[in-house]
């Protein structure tokens, strides 16, 4: 069942099932995060949509991702990320936003459209950036799938 925006609370979690690009269904969730600055003034609201890695592992070959198997992550992350980009674009039509991050446990409190415009999108990135440019969104996919790196000393 699709939930209409007027049915959604502005606080708390919503849980559901998502129809993934490969046709499978997976548990998903969404919530609103209201960030405050250092003096307690609300600075921005964020909408998070997620699919637990365990739910993805039932239908995609996630292996030990993100701790290993980063090289194989592109085989399932690329179609999943493209699906999430389309989801972001459909939200943008109704509620324009500056930036959407797509990836594994993205660093949303520390990244914003304003920060990205000041510093530019990193050349090496673990997350994809869906950035508003004028009236449209530009997709900048991840460039590195190996999220966890172990030093040579720890081997």
N, CA, C and O atoms as a GROMACS GRO file, in nm:
protein
  620
    1UNK      N    1   0.084  -0.117   0.000
    1UNK     CA    2   0.000   0.000   0.000
    1UNK      C    3   0.089   0.124   0.000
    1UNK      O    4   0.185   0.132   0.077
    2UNK      N    5   0.058   0.217  -0.083
    2UNK     CA    6   0.130   0.344  -0.091
    2UNK      C    7   0.072   0.438   0.014
    2UNK      O    8  -0.050   0.447   0.029
    3UNK      N    9   0.160   0.508   0.085
    3UNK     CA   10   0.116   0.602   0.187
    3UNK      C   11   0.121   0.742   0.129
    3UNK      O   12   0.224   0.784   0.076
    4UNK      N   13   0.012   0.814   0.138
    4UNK     CA   14   0.006   0.952   0.088
    4UNK      C   15   0.069   1.045   0.192
    4UNK      O   16   0.065   1.017   0.312
    5UNK      N   17   0.125   1.156   0.145
    5UNK     CA   18   0.198   1.247   0.233
    5UNK      C   19   0.112   1.299   0.347
    5UNK      O   20   0.162   1.317   0.458
    6UNK      N   21  -0.017   1.325   0.324
    6UNK     CA   22  -0.102   1.377   0.430
    6UNK      C   23  -0.129   1.273   0.538
    6UNK      O   24  -0.174   1.308   0.647
    7UNK      N   25  -0.101   1.144   0.510
    7UNK     CA   26  -0.118   1.038   0.608
    7UNK      C   27   0.006   1.020   0.695
    7UNK      O   28   0.001   0.950   0.796
    8UNK      N   29   0.116   1.081   0.657
    8UNK     CA   30   0.244   1.057   0.723
    8UNK      C   31   0.265   1.151   0.841
    8UNK      O   32   0.237   1.270   0.833
    9UNK      N   33   0.312   1.096   0.950
    9UNK     CA   34   0.350   1.183   1.060
    9UNK      C   35   0.480   1.255   1.026
    9UNK      O   36   0.559   1.206   0.945
   10UNK      N   37   0.503   1.371   1.085
   10UNK     CA   38   0.629   1.442   1.062
   10UNK      C   39   0.735   1.399   1.162
   10UNK      O   40   0.851   1.440   1.150
   11UNK      N   41   0.698   1.318   1.257
   11UNK     CA   42   0.793   1.264   1.354
   11UNK      C   43   0.784   1.111   1.351
   11UNK      O   44   0.680   1.055   1.316
   12UNK      N   45   0.893   1.045   1.386
   12UNK     CA   46   0.891   0.900   1.394
   12UNK      C   47   0.922   0.831   1.263
   12UNK      O   48   0.954   0.894   1.162
   13UNK      N   49   0.912   0.702   1.269
   13UNK     CA   50   0.948   0.615   1.158
   13UNK      C   51   0.825   0.564   1.083
   13UNK      O   52   0.718   0.550   1.141
   14UNK      N   53   0.843   0.539   0.956
   14UNK     CA   54   0.747   0.462   0.877
   14UNK      C   55   0.823   0.341   0.825
   14UNK      O   56   0.938   0.352   0.782
   15UNK      N   57   0.759   0.225   0.828
   15UNK     CA   58   0.820   0.103   0.780
   15UNK      C   59   0.734   0.046   0.668
   15UNK      O   60   0.612   0.066   0.666
   16UNK      N   61   0.797  -0.025   0.575
   16UNK     CA   62   0.719  -0.082   0.466
   16UNK      C   63   0.799  -0.182   0.385
   16UNK      O   64   0.903  -0.232   0.429
   17UNK      N   65   0.748  -0.209   0.267
   17UNK     CA   66   0.813  -0.297   0.171
   17UNK      C   67   0.838  -0.218   0.044
   17UNK      O   68   0.751  -0.145  -0.004
   18UNK      N   69   0.958  -0.232  -0.009
   18UNK     CA   70   0.995  -0.166  -0.134
   18UNK      C   71   1.006  -0.271  -0.243
   18UNK      O   72   1.056  -0.381  -0.219
   19UNK      N   73   0.960  -0.238  -0.363
   19UNK     CA   74   0.979  -0.323  -0.479
   19UNK      C   75   1.110  -0.284  -0.545
   19UNK      O   76   1.120  -0.177  -0.605
   20UNK      N   77   1.211  -0.370  -0.532
   20UNK     CA   78   1.346  -0.340  -0.579
   20UNK      C   79   1.356  -0.351  -0.730
   20UNK      O   80   1.267  -0.407  -0.795
   21UNK      N   81   1.464  -0.299  -0.788
   21UNK     CA   82   1.479  -0.304  -0.934
   21UNK      C   83   1.483  -0.445  -0.991
   21UNK      O   84   1.450  -0.465  -1.108
   22UNK      N   85   1.522  -0.544  -0.912
   22UNK     CA   86   1.526  -0.682  -0.962
   22UNK      C   87   1.392  -0.753  -0.944
   22UNK      O   88   1.382  -0.872  -0.972
   23UNK      N   89   1.289  -0.680  -0.898
   23UNK     CA   90   1.156  -0.737  -0.883
   23UNK      C   91   1.126  -0.791  -0.744
   23UNK      O   92   1.010  -0.818  -0.712
   24UNK      N   93   1.228  -0.808  -0.662
   24UNK     CA   94   1.208  -0.860  -0.526
   24UNK      C   95   1.153  -0.749  -0.436
   24UNK      O   96   1.162  -0.631  -0.467
   25UNK      N   97   1.098  -0.791  -0.324
   25UNK     CA   98   1.051  -0.696  -0.223
   25UNK      C   99   1.146  -0.702  -0.105
   25UNK      O  100   1.200  -0.808  -0.073
   26UNK      N  101   1.166  -0.587  -0.041
   26UNK     CA  102   1.254  -0.581   0.075
   26UNK      C  103   1.198  -0.484   0.177
   26UNK      O  104   1.131  -0.386   0.142
   27UNK      N  105   1.226  -0.511   0.302
   27UNK     CA  106   1.188  -0.420   0.409
   27UNK      C  107   1.255  -0.286   0.385
   27UNK      O  108   1.368  -0.279   0.336
   28UNK      N  109   1.185  -0.179   0.419
   28UNK     CA  110   1.243  -0.045   0.405
   28UNK      C  111   1.187   0.043   0.515
   28UNK      O  112   1.093   0.006   0.585
   29UNK      N  113   1.244   0.159   0.529
   29UNK     CA  114   1.196   0.254   0.628
   29UNK      C  115   1.228   0.395   0.586
   29UNK      O  116   1.310   0.419   0.498
   30UNK      N  117   1.161   0.488   0.651
   30UNK     CA  118   1.186   0.630   0.626
   30UNK      C  119   1.160   0.707   0.754
   30UNK      O  120   1.079   0.667   0.837
   31UNK      N  121   1.230   0.818   0.769
   31UNK     CA  122   1.210   0.905   0.884
   31UNK      C  123   1.259   1.044   0.850
   31UNK      O  124   1.336   1.064   0.756
   32UNK      N  125   1.212   1.141   0.926
   32UNK     CA  126   1.257   1.279   0.913
   32UNK      C  127   1.352   1.307   1.028
   32UNK      O  128   1.323   1.274   1.142
   33UNK      N  129   1.464   1.369   0.997
   33UNK     CA  130   1.562   1.408   1.098
   33UNK      C  131   1.570   1.560   1.097
   33UNK      O  132   1.601   1.621   0.995
   34UNK      N  133   1.543   1.621   1.211
   34UNK     CA  134   1.544   1.767   1.223
   34UNK      C  135   1.674   1.807   1.295
   34UNK      O  136   1.688   1.790   1.416
   35UNK      N  137   1.768   1.859   1.218
   35UNK     CA  138   1.899   1.895   1.272
   35UNK      C  139   1.896   2.034   1.334
   35UNK      O  140   1.825   2.123   1.288
   36UNK      N  141   1.976   2.051   1.439
   36UNK     CA  142   1.990   2.180   1.505
   36UNK      C  143   2.137   2.220   1.501
   36UNK      O  144   2.226   2.135   1.496
   37UNK      N  145   2.161   2.351   1.504
   37UNK     CA  146   2.300   2.398   1.509
   37UNK      C  147   2.350   2.394   1.654
   37UNK      O  148   2.282   2.343   1.742
   38UNK      N  149   2.468   2.449   1.676
   38UNK     CA  150   2.532   2.443   1.808
   38UNK      C  151   2.452   2.512   1.917
   38UNK      O  152   2.464   2.475   2.034
   39UNK      N  153   2.370   2.612   1.882
   39UNK     CA  154   2.294   2.684   1.985
   39UNK      C  155   2.149   2.639   1.992
   39UNK      O  156   2.065   2.705   2.054
   40UNK      N  157   2.118   2.526   1.927
   40UNK     CA  158   1.986   2.468   1.937
   40UNK      C  159   1.882   2.520   1.839
   40UNK      O  160   1.764   2.489   1.853
   41UNK      N  161   1.924   2.599   1.741
   41UNK     CA  162   1.832   2.650   1.640
   41UNK      C  163   1.822   2.548   1.526
   41UNK      O  164   1.924   2.500   1.477
   42UNK      N  165   1.700   2.516   1.484
   42UNK     CA  166   1.682   2.420   1.376
   42UNK      C  167   1.750   2.471   1.250
   42UNK      O  168   1.723   2.582   1.204
   43UNK      N  169   1.839   2.389   1.195
   43UNK     CA  170   1.915   2.431   1.078
   43UNK      C  171   1.861   2.373   0.948
   43UNK      O  172   1.863   2.440   0.845
   44UNK      N  173   1.812   2.249   0.951
   44UNK     CA  174   1.755   2.189   0.832
   44UNK      C  175   1.685   2.058   0.868
   44UNK      O  176   1.712   1.996   0.971
   45UNK      N  177   1.596   2.019   0.781
   45UNK     CA  178   1.526   1.892   0.795
   45UNK      C  179   1.574   1.797   0.687
   45UNK      O  180   1.598   1.838   0.573
   46UNK      N  181   1.589   1.672   0.724
   46UNK     CA  182   1.636   1.571   0.630
   46UNK      C  183   1.536   1.456   0.625
   46UNK      O  184   1.481   1.416   0.727
   47UNK      N  185   1.515   1.405   0.507
   47UNK     CA  186   1.431   1.288   0.488
   47UNK      C  187   1.524   1.172   0.456
   47UNK      O  188   1.604   1.179   0.363
   48UNK      N  189   1.513   1.065   0.533
   48UNK     CA  190   1.596   0.947   0.510
   48UNK      C  191   1.509   0.832   0.464
   48UNK      O  192   1.402   0.807   0.521
   49UNK      N  193   1.554   0.762   0.362
   49UNK     CA  194   1.491   0.639   0.316
   49UNK      C  195   1.601   0.534   0.317
   49UNK      O  196   1.712   0.560   0.272
   50UNK      N  197   1.570   0.416   0.369
   50UNK     CA  198   1.673   0.314   0.377
   50UNK      C  199   1.615   0.175   0.358
   50UNK      O  200   1.497   0.150   0.378
   51UNK      N  201   1.704   0.086   0.317
   51UNK     CA  202   1.675  -0.056   0.308
   51UNK      C  203   1.784  -0.125   0.389
   51UNK      O  204   1.902  -0.111   0.356
   52UNK      N  205   1.748  -0.198   0.494
   52UNK     CA  206   1.851  -0.265   0.574
   52UNK      C  207   1.936  -0.359   0.489
   52UNK      O  208   1.885  -0.426   0.399
   53UNK      N  209   2.064  -0.364   0.518
   53UNK     CA  210   2.155  -0.449   0.442
   53UNK      C  211   2.113  -0.595   0.448
   53UNK      O  212   2.129  -0.668   0.351
   54UNK      N  213   2.061  -0.638   0.562
   54UNK     CA  214   2.013  -0.776   0.574
   54UNK      C  215   1.900  -0.805   0.477
   54UNK      O  216   1.893  -0.914   0.420
   55UNK      N  217   1.811  -0.707   0.457
   55UNK     CA  218   1.702  -0.724   0.361
   55UNK      C  219   1.757  -0.730   0.219
   55UNK      O  220   1.708  -0.807   0.137
   56UNK      N  221   1.858  -0.648   0.189
   56UNK     CA  222   1.919  -0.652   0.055
   56UNK      C  223   1.989  -0.785   0.032
   56UNK      O  224   1.988  -0.838  -0.079
   57UNK      N  225   2.049  -0.838   0.138
   57UNK     CA  226   2.122  -0.964   0.127
   57UNK      C  227   2.035  -1.084   0.094
   57UNK      O  228   2.086  -1.188   0.053
   58UNK      N  229   1.905  -1.070   0.109
   58UNK     CA  230   1.814  -1.179   0.073
   58UNK      C  231   1.792  -1.188  -0.078
   58UNK      O  232   1.745  -1.290  -0.129
   59UNK      N  233   1.828  -1.081  -0.149
   59UNK     CA  234   1.802  -1.081  -0.294
   59UNK      C  235   1.921  -1.035  -0.378
   59UNK      O  236   1.923  -1.056  -0.500
   60UNK      N  237   2.022  -0.973  -0.315
   60UNK     CA  238   2.142  -0.930  -0.386
   60UNK      C  239   2.264  -0.997  -0.322
   60UNK      O  240   2.261  -1.028  -0.203
   61UNK      N  241   2.372  -1.020  -0.398
   61UNK     CA  242   2.491  -1.085  -0.344
   61UNK      C  243   2.580  -0.987  -0.267
   61UNK      O  244   2.689  -0.953  -0.312
   62UNK      N  245   2.533  -0.941  -0.152
   62UNK     CA  246   2.606  -0.839  -0.077
   62UNK      C  247   2.730  -0.895  -0.007
   62UNK      O  248   2.821  -0.819   0.027
   63UNK      N  249   2.734  -1.026   0.014
   63UNK     CA  250   2.850  -1.087   0.078
   63UNK      C  251   2.880  -1.023   0.213
   63UNK      O  252   2.791  -1.012   0.297
   64UNK      N  253   3.003  -0.983   0.233
   64UNK     CA  254   3.046  -0.922   0.360
   64UNK      C  255   3.052  -0.770   0.351
   64UNK      O  256   3.115  -0.706   0.435
   65UNK      N  257   2.987  -0.714   0.252
   65UNK     CA  258   2.985  -0.569   0.235
   65UNK      C  259   2.928  -0.505   0.361
   65UNK      O  260   2.828  -0.554   0.413
   66UNK      N  261   2.986  -0.400   0.412
   66UNK     CA  262   3.092  -0.314   0.360
   66UNK      C  263   3.232  -0.351   0.406
   66UNK      O  264   3.328  -0.281   0.374
   67UNK      N  265   3.245  -0.461   0.481
   67UNK     CA  266   3.375  -0.496   0.536
   67UNK      C  267   3.463  -0.570   0.438
   67UNK      O  268   3.585  -0.577   0.456
   68UNK      N  269   3.405  -0.626   0.335
   68UNK     CA  270   3.479  -0.695   0.228
   68UNK      C  271   3.387  -0.697   0.106
   68UNK      O  272   3.275  -0.647   0.111
   69UNK      N  273   3.434  -0.753   0.001
   69UNK     CA  274   3.355  -0.769  -0.122
   69UNK      C  275   3.319  -0.636  -0.187
   69UNK      O  276   3.222  -0.628  -0.261
   70UNK      N  277   3.397  -0.532  -0.161
   70UNK     CA  278   3.372  -0.402  -0.222
   70UNK      C  279   3.382  -0.406  -0.372
   70UNK      O  280   3.308  -0.335  -0.442
   71UNK      N  281   3.473  -0.488  -0.424
   71UNK     CA  282   3.490  -0.497  -0.569
   71UNK      C  283   3.365  -0.553  -0.637
   71UNK      O  284   3.335  -0.517  -0.751
   72UNK      N  285   3.293  -0.640  -0.568
   72UNK     CA  286   3.172  -0.699  -0.626
   72UNK      C  287   3.048  -0.613  -0.599
   72UNK      O  288   2.942  -0.640  -0.655
   73UNK      N  289   3.060  -0.511  -0.516
   73UNK     CA  290   2.945  -0.429  -0.478
   73UNK      C  291   2.882  -0.359  -0.599
   73UNK      O  292   2.761  -0.338  -0.602
   74UNK      N  293   2.963  -0.323  -0.696
   74UNK     CA  294   2.908  -0.253  -0.813
   74UNK      C  295   2.803  -0.337  -0.885
   74UNK      O  296   2.710  -0.281  -0.945
   75UNK      N  297   2.815  -0.469  -0.880
   75UNK     CA  298   2.719  -0.554  -0.950
   75UNK      C  299   2.577  -0.538  -0.898
   75UNK      O  300   2.482  -0.552  -0.974
   76UNK      N  301   2.562  -0.507  -0.772
   76UNK     CA  302   2.427  -0.487  -0.717
   76UNK      C  303   2.403  -0.341  -0.678
   76UNK      O  304   2.288  -0.296  -0.678
   77UNK      N  305   2.508  -0.267  -0.644
   77UNK     CA  306   2.489  -0.127  -0.604
   77UNK      C  307   2.450  -0.038  -0.721
   77UNK      O  308   2.367   0.051  -0.704
   78UNK      N  309   2.507  -0.060  -0.839
   78UNK     CA  310   2.476   0.028  -0.952
   78UNK      C  311   2.327   0.026  -0.984
   78UNK      O  312   2.266   0.133  -0.991
   79UNK      N  313   2.264  -0.091  -1.005
   79UNK     CA  314   2.120  -0.086  -1.033
   79UNK      C  315   2.038  -0.034  -0.915
   79UNK      O  316   1.937   0.034  -0.934
   80UNK      N  317   2.080  -0.066  -0.794
   80UNK     CA  318   2.009  -0.018  -0.677
   80UNK      C  319   2.024   0.133  -0.663
   80UNK      O  320   1.926   0.203  -0.636
   81UNK      N  321   2.144   0.185  -0.683
   81UNK     CA  322   2.166   0.329  -0.677
   81UNK      C  323   2.086   0.401  -0.785
   81UNK      O  324   2.028   0.507  -0.759
   82UNK      N  325   2.082   0.346  -0.906
   82UNK     CA  326   2.005   0.409  -1.014
   82UNK      C  327   1.856   0.413  -0.978
   82UNK      O  328   1.787   0.511  -1.008
   83UNK      N  329   1.807   0.308  -0.913
   83UNK     CA  330   1.669   0.304  -0.867
   83UNK      C  331   1.645   0.413  -0.761
   83UNK      O  332   1.542   0.481  -0.764
   84UNK      N  333   1.740   0.428  -0.670
   84UNK     CA  334   1.728   0.532  -0.567
   84UNK      C  335   1.736   0.672  -0.627
   84UNK      O  336   1.670   0.764  -0.580
   85UNK      N  337   1.818   0.689  -0.731
   85UNK     CA  338   1.824   0.818  -0.802
   85UNK      C  339   1.687   0.851  -0.860
   85UNK      O  340   1.641   0.965  -0.848
   86UNK      N  341   1.622   0.753  -0.922
   86UNK     CA  342   1.488   0.778  -0.977
   86UNK      C  343   1.388   0.811  -0.867
   86UNK      O  344   1.301   0.896  -0.886
   87UNK      N  345   1.400   0.744  -0.754
   87UNK     CA  346   1.316   0.777  -0.639
   87UNK      C  347   1.340   0.922  -0.596
   87UNK      O  348   1.245   0.996  -0.571
   88UNK      N  349   1.467   0.961  -0.587
   88UNK     CA  350   1.502   1.098  -0.552
   88UNK      C  351   1.447   1.199  -0.651
   88UNK      O  352   1.397   1.304  -0.612
   89UNK      N  353   1.456   1.167  -0.779
   89UNK     CA  354   1.403   1.258  -0.882
   89UNK      C  355   1.251   1.274  -0.869
   89UNK      O  356   1.199   1.384  -0.889
   90UNK      N  357   1.181   1.166  -0.835
   90UNK     CA  358   1.036   1.177  -0.820
   90UNK      C  359   0.999   1.260  -0.697
   90UNK      O  360   0.899   1.333  -0.700
   91UNK      N  361   1.077   1.251  -0.591
   91UNK     CA  362   1.055   1.336  -0.473
   91UNK      C  363   1.083   1.482  -0.509
   91UNK      O  364   1.008   1.571  -0.471
   92UNK      N  365   1.191   1.505  -0.583
   92UNK     CA  366   1.233   1.640  -0.620
   92UNK      C  367   1.125   1.716  -0.697
   92UNK      O  368   1.110   1.837  -0.681
   93UNK      N  369   1.049   1.644  -0.782
   93UNK     CA  370   0.942   1.707  -0.858
   93UNK      C  371   0.839   1.769  -0.764
   93UNK      O  372   0.783   1.875  -0.794
   94UNK      N  373   0.813   1.703  -0.653
   94UNK     CA  374   0.712   1.750  -0.557
   94UNK      C  375   0.770   1.842  -0.451
   94UNK      O  376   0.708   1.941  -0.412
   95UNK      N  377   0.891   1.808  -0.404
   95UNK     CA  378   0.956   1.886  -0.299
   95UNK      C  379   1.103   1.903  -0.336
   95UNK      O  380   1.185   1.817  -0.306
   96UNK      N  381   1.138   2.014  -0.402
   96UNK     CA  382   1.278   2.034  -0.442
   96UNK      C  383   1.372   2.033  -0.321
   96UNK      O  384   1.337   2.080  -0.213
   97UNK      N  385   1.491   1.978  -0.342
   97UNK     CA  386   1.592   1.972  -0.238
   97UNK      C  387   1.728   1.998  -0.301
   97UNK      O  388   1.746   1.986  -0.422
   98UNK      N  389   1.825   2.034  -0.216
   98UNK     CA  390   1.960   2.066  -0.263
   98UNK      C  391   2.045   1.943  -0.294
   98UNK      O  392   2.118   1.939  -0.393
   99UNK      N  393   2.034   1.842  -0.208
   99UNK     CA  394   2.127   1.730  -0.216
   99UNK      C  395   2.064   1.605  -0.158
   99UNK      O  396   1.994   1.610  -0.056
  100UNK      N  397   2.089   1.493  -0.223
  100UNK     CA  398   2.057   1.361  -0.169
  100UNK      C  399   2.185   1.279  -0.174
  100UNK      O  400   2.254   1.278  -0.276
  101UNK      N  401   2.215   1.211  -0.066
  101UNK     CA  402   2.329   1.121  -0.062
  101UNK      C  403   2.277   0.979  -0.072
  101UNK      O  404   2.180   0.943  -0.007
  102UNK      N  405   2.343   0.898  -0.155
  102UNK     CA  406   2.300   0.761  -0.176
  102UNK      C  407   2.420   0.672  -0.148
  102UNK      O  408   2.524   0.682  -0.214
  103UNK      N  409   2.404   0.583  -0.049
  103UNK     CA  410   2.513   0.494  -0.014
  103UNK      C  411   2.486   0.423   0.116
  103UNK      O  412   2.373   0.418   0.164
  104UNK      N  413   2.591   0.367   0.173
  104UNK     CA  414   2.583   0.291   0.296
  104UNK      C  415   2.612   0.384   0.414
  104UNK      O  416   2.722   0.437   0.425
  105UNK      N  417   2.514   0.403   0.500
  105UNK     CA  418   2.528   0.488   0.619
  105UNK      C  419   2.596   0.621   0.585
  105UNK      O  420   2.704   0.652   0.635
  106UNK      N  421   2.531   0.697   0.500
  106UNK     CA  422   2.586   0.824   0.452
  106UNK      C  423   2.603   0.924   0.565
  106UNK      O  424   2.535   0.914   0.668
  107UNK      N  425   2.692   1.018   0.547
  107UNK     CA  426   2.728   1.116   0.650
  107UNK      C  427   2.639   1.240   0.637
  107UNK      O  428   2.690   1.351   0.621
  108UNK      N  429   2.508   1.222   0.644
  108UNK     CA  430   2.417   1.333   0.616
  108UNK      C  431   2.425   1.450   0.713
  108UNK      O  432   2.401   1.563   0.670
  109UNK      N  433   2.458   1.432   0.841
  109UNK     CA  434   2.462   1.552   0.925
  109UNK      C  435   2.576   1.648   0.888
  109UNK      O  436   2.568   1.768   0.914
  110UNK      N  437   2.682   1.594   0.827
  110UNK     CA  438   2.800   1.675   0.798
  110UNK      C  439   2.813   1.718   0.653
  110UNK      O  440   2.911   1.783   0.616
  111UNK      N  441   2.717   1.683   0.570
  111UNK     CA  442   2.723   1.719   0.428
  111UNK      C  443   2.591   1.787   0.392
  111UNK      O  444   2.484   1.741   0.430
  112UNK      N  445   2.602   1.895   0.319
  112UNK     CA  446   2.483   1.966   0.271
  112UNK      C  447   2.511   2.017   0.130
  112UNK      O  448   2.625   2.017   0.084
  113UNK      N  449   2.406   2.060   0.063
  113UNK     CA  450   2.423   2.118  -0.069
  113UNK      C  451   2.516   2.238  -0.065
  113UNK      O  452   2.599   2.257  -0.154
  114UNK      N  453   2.501   2.320   0.038
  114UNK     CA  454   2.585   2.439   0.053
  114UNK      C  455   2.732   2.401   0.070
  114UNK      O  456   2.819   2.461   0.007
  115UNK      N  457   2.760   2.302   0.154
  115UNK     CA  458   2.898   2.258   0.175
  115UNK      C  459   2.956   2.200   0.046
  115UNK      O  460   3.071   2.228   0.011
  116UNK      N  461   2.877   2.120  -0.026
  116UNK     CA  462   2.925   2.060  -0.151
  116UNK      C  463   2.956   2.168  -0.253
  116UNK      O  464   3.055   2.158  -0.326
  117UNK      N  465   2.874   2.271  -0.259
  117UNK     CA  466   2.901   2.380  -0.355
  117UNK      C  467   3.026   2.458  -0.317
  117UNK      O  468   3.098   2.506  -0.406
  118UNK      N  469   3.054   2.472  -0.189
  118UNK     CA  470   3.174   2.544  -0.144
  118UNK      C  471   3.300   2.462  -0.170
  118UNK      O  472   3.400   2.516  -0.217
  119UNK      N  473   3.295   2.332  -0.140
  119UNK     CA  474   3.414   2.247  -0.146
  119UNK      C  475   3.421   2.160  -0.271
  119UNK      O  476   3.526   2.102  -0.299
  120UNK      N  477   3.312   2.150  -0.346
  120UNK     CA  478   3.297   2.064  -0.463
  120UNK      C  479   3.279   1.918  -0.420
  120UNK      O  480   3.310   1.879  -0.308
  121UNK      N  481   3.229   1.840  -0.512
  121UNK     CA  482   3.210   1.698  -0.486
  121UNK      C  483   3.346   1.631  -0.485
  121UNK      O  484   3.426   1.652  -0.577
  122UNK      N  485   3.375   1.550  -0.383
  122UNK     CA  486   3.508   1.486  -0.378
  122UNK      C  487   3.532   1.396  -0.498
  122UNK      O  488   3.440   1.330  -0.547
  123UNK      N  489   3.656   1.394  -0.545
  123UNK     CA  490   3.691   1.308  -0.659
  123UNK      C  491   3.676   1.161  -0.619
  123UNK      O  492   3.624   1.080  -0.696
  124UNK      N  493   3.721   1.127  -0.498
  124UNK     CA  494   3.701   0.991  -0.447
  124UNK      C  495   3.589   0.998  -0.345
  124UNK      O  496   3.595   1.073  -0.247
  125UNK      N  497   3.484   0.918  -0.370
  125UNK     CA  498   3.369   0.922  -0.280
  125UNK      C  499   3.307   0.783  -0.269
  125UNK      O  500   3.303   0.706  -0.365
  126UNK      N  501   3.259   0.754  -0.149
  126UNK     CA  502   3.195   0.627  -0.122
  126UNK      C  503   3.044   0.636  -0.144
  126UNK      O  504   2.978   0.534  -0.164
  127UNK      N  505   2.991   0.758  -0.141
  127UNK     CA  506   2.849   0.781  -0.160
  127UNK      C  507   2.825   0.848  -0.294
  127UNK      O  508   2.913   0.916  -0.348
  128UNK      N  509   2.705   0.829  -0.347
  128UNK     CA  510   2.665   0.903  -0.466
  128UNK      C  511   2.601   1.034  -0.424
  128UNK      O  512   2.536   1.042  -0.320
  129UNK      N  513   2.619   1.137  -0.506
  129UNK     CA  514   2.564   1.270  -0.479
  129UNK      C  515   2.461   1.302  -0.586
  129UNK      O  516   2.492   1.302  -0.705
  130UNK      N  517   2.340   1.328  -0.544
  130UNK     CA  518   2.234   1.374  -0.633
  130UNK      C  519   2.216   1.522  -0.598
  130UNK      O  520   2.146   1.556  -0.502
  131UNK      N  521   2.278   1.609  -0.677
  131UNK     CA  522   2.292   1.751  -0.645
  131UNK      C  523   2.203   1.837  -0.735
  131UNK      O  524   2.199   1.819  -0.857
  132UNK      N  525   2.133   1.931  -0.673
  132UNK     CA  526   2.053   2.025  -0.750
  132UNK      C  527   2.145   2.124  -0.820
  132UNK      O  528   2.229   2.189  -0.758
  133UNK      N  529   2.127   2.135  -0.951
  133UNK     CA  530   2.199   2.232  -1.033
  133UNK      C  531   2.092   2.303  -1.115
  133UNK      O  532   2.037   2.245  -1.209
  134UNK      N  533   2.064   2.427  -1.080
  134UNK     CA  534   1.956   2.499  -1.145
  134UNK      C  535   1.823   2.435  -1.111
  134UNK      O  536   1.789   2.419  -0.994
  135UNK      N  537   1.749   2.398  -1.213
  135UNK     CA  538   1.616   2.338  -1.194
  135UNK      C  539   1.618   2.185  -1.200
  135UNK      O  540   1.512   2.122  -1.198
  136UNK      N  541   1.736   2.125  -1.208
  136UNK     CA  542   1.743   1.980  -1.223
  136UNK      C  543   1.842   1.919  -1.125
  136UNK      O  544   1.913   1.990  -1.053
  137UNK      N  545   1.845   1.788  -1.122
  137UNK     CA  546   1.938   1.714  -1.037
  137UNK      C  547   2.046   1.649  -1.122
  137UNK      O  548   2.017   1.592  -1.227
  138UNK      N  549   2.170   1.657  -1.076
  138UNK     CA  550   2.283   1.588  -1.142
  138UNK      C  551   2.325   1.472  -1.054
  138UNK      O  552   2.338   1.487  -0.933
  139UNK      N  553   2.348   1.358  -1.116
  139UNK     CA  554   2.391   1.238  -1.045
  139UNK      C  555   2.541   1.220  -1.057
  139UNK      O  556   2.596   1.217  -1.168
  140UNK      N  557   2.608   1.207  -0.943
  140UNK     CA  558   2.752   1.182  -0.935
  140UNK      C  559   2.768   1.051  -0.857
  140UNK      O  560   2.765   1.052  -0.734
  141UNK      N  561   2.786   0.939  -0.928
  141UNK     CA  562   2.790   0.809  -0.860
  141UNK      C  563   2.915   0.791  -0.774
  141UNK      O  564   3.012   0.865  -0.789
  142UNK      N  565   2.912   0.693  -0.684
  142UNK     CA  566   3.032   0.663  -0.604
  142UNK      C  567   3.149   0.627  -0.695
  142UNK      O  568   3.129   0.575  -0.805
  143UNK      N  569   3.269   0.655  -0.649
  143UNK     CA  570   3.388   0.619  -0.725
  143UNK      C  571   3.469   0.509  -0.656
  143UNK      O  572   3.561   0.454  -0.714
  144UNK      N  573   3.434   0.478  -0.531
  144UNK     CA  574   3.506   0.376  -0.456
  144UNK      C  575   3.404   0.292  -0.380
  144UNK      O  576   3.325   0.345  -0.302
  145UNK      N  577   3.406   0.161  -0.401
  145UNK     CA  578   3.312   0.071  -0.335
  145UNK      C  579   3.369   0.012  -0.207
  145UNK      O  580   3.295  -0.048  -0.129
  146UNK      N  581   3.499   0.028  -0.183
  146UNK     CA  582   3.565  -0.030  -0.066
  146UNK      C  583   3.554   0.066   0.052
  146UNK      O  584   3.642   0.150   0.074
  147UNK      N  585   3.446   0.053   0.128
  147UNK     CA  586   3.420   0.146   0.237
  147UNK      C  587   3.515   0.131   0.354
  147UNK      O  588   3.555   0.231   0.414
  148UNK      N  589   3.551   0.008   0.386
  148UNK     CA  590   3.636  -0.017   0.501
  148UNK      C  591   3.774  -0.054   0.451
  148UNK      O  592   3.791  -0.142   0.367
  149UNK      N  593   3.872   0.016   0.504
  149UNK     CA  594   4.010  -0.010   0.464
  149UNK      C  595   4.090  -0.054   0.586
  149UNK      O  596   4.078   0.006   0.693
  150UNK      N  597   4.169  -0.156   0.570
  150UNK     CA  598   4.253  -0.203   0.678
  150UNK      C  599   4.396  -0.167   0.645
  150UNK      O  600   4.442  -0.183   0.532
  151UNK      N  601   4.466  -0.118   0.747
  151UNK     CA  602   4.607  -0.083   0.725
  151UNK      C  603   4.689  -0.209   0.710
  151UNK      O  604   4.649  -0.316   0.753
  152UNK      N  605   4.804  -0.195   0.649
  152UNK     CA  606   4.892  -0.310   0.629
  152UNK      C  607   4.937  -0.367   0.762
  152UNK      O  608   4.960  -0.488   0.773
  153UNK      N  609   4.950  -0.281   0.866
  153UNK     CA  610   4.995  -0.327   0.997
  153UNK      C  611   4.894  -0.423   1.063
  153UNK      O  612   4.934  -0.511   1.139
  154UNK      N  613   4.765  -0.406   1.033
  154UNK     CA  614   4.664  -0.489   1.098
  154UNK      C  615   4.647  -0.626   1.033
  154UNK      O  616   4.575  -0.711   1.085
  155UNK      N  617   4.713  -0.647   0.919
  155UNK     CA  618   4.700  -0.777   0.849
  155UNK      C  619   4.789  -0.882   0.908
  155UNK      O  620   4.789  -0.996   0.860
   0.00000   0.00000   0.00000
